Amino acid sequence: MIIVHHLNNSRSQRILWLLEELGLEYQIKPYQRDAQTMLAPPELKAVHPLGKSPVVSDGDLTLAESGAIIEHLADRYGAGRLAPAFGSVERVRYLYWLHFAEGSAQPPLLLKLLFDRIKTKSPMLVRPIARAIADQALKGYVLPNIERNLNFMEAELGKDDWFAGPQFSAADIQMSFPVEAAAMRAGLDASRPKLMAFLKKIHARPAYRKALERGGPYSFAGD
Ligand SMILES: N[C@@H](CCC(=O)N[C@@H](CS)C(=O)NCC(=O)O)C(=O)O
């Protein structure tokens, strides 16, 4: 039995969605973020030393890192579904987006989340200074990188219906988190119609909805 160590409002929602798309049986072990810090509870460190979610137990295997989990599950149980054939151009695009999501798209989104929090939550006495530093980092580095990434993603989705090509793939599941996070808190809006249409299409998929039912509330609020 596959067990998904699932933290509320987190990337592990993608794994539930993938498992629903593949029609596999699985168990959810739920964990709750600390309401103040948004961090995962210490129990997750007993499952994997980094104590982050998602982590999947699959028989003797314990695997963390969403991209690796998605690739493993699609290769082991997909029987050709949700992953383009080895040797095809789409396979390379698939690999690219599987890695881009966490390697390039998420870091500036996480930095924005942190700097936005510093601006509103630092102690009153130092808040003006904290705000000035955060604004400088946001303006000089974070926001231009988010903008460039979103422009690139929008242009790529103009080439085909999905990130890796004409067929829906697990790369779209992996990319859903940064696209959802950008829509929630980084200004992605109707000015980028391809990305907005992508969100609409994935949200309408029965497996996406089923995964939400099983995983519980999901607001893309945390990282
Ligand atoms: N690159 C990792 C990131 C894992 C990660 O940061 N997970 C977040 C949830 S979305 C987490 O566990 N945050 C709580 C914490 O850091 O304590 C992946 O894709 O699995």
The ligand as a Gaussian input file, in Angstrom:
#p B3LYP/6-31G(d) Opt

LIG

0 1
 N       11.245000      20.752000      -3.013000
 C       10.495000      20.053000      -2.004000
 C        9.913000      21.089000      -1.061000
 C        9.244000      20.464000       0.146000
 C        8.606000      21.549000       1.010000
 O        9.179000      22.624000       1.263000
 N        7.405000      21.259000       1.500000
 C        6.679000      22.208000       2.287000
 C        5.183000      22.026000       2.036000
 S        4.626000      22.658000       0.536000
 C        6.845000      21.935000       3.758000
 O        6.943000      20.810000       4.173000
 N        6.813000      23.029000       4.551000
 C        6.793000      22.963000       5.968000
 C        8.149000      23.145000       6.605000
 O        9.094000      23.565000       5.911000
 O        8.261000      22.867000       7.812000
 C        9.412000      19.203000      -2.694000
 O        9.026000      19.548000      -3.811000
 O        8.990000      18.192000      -2.147000

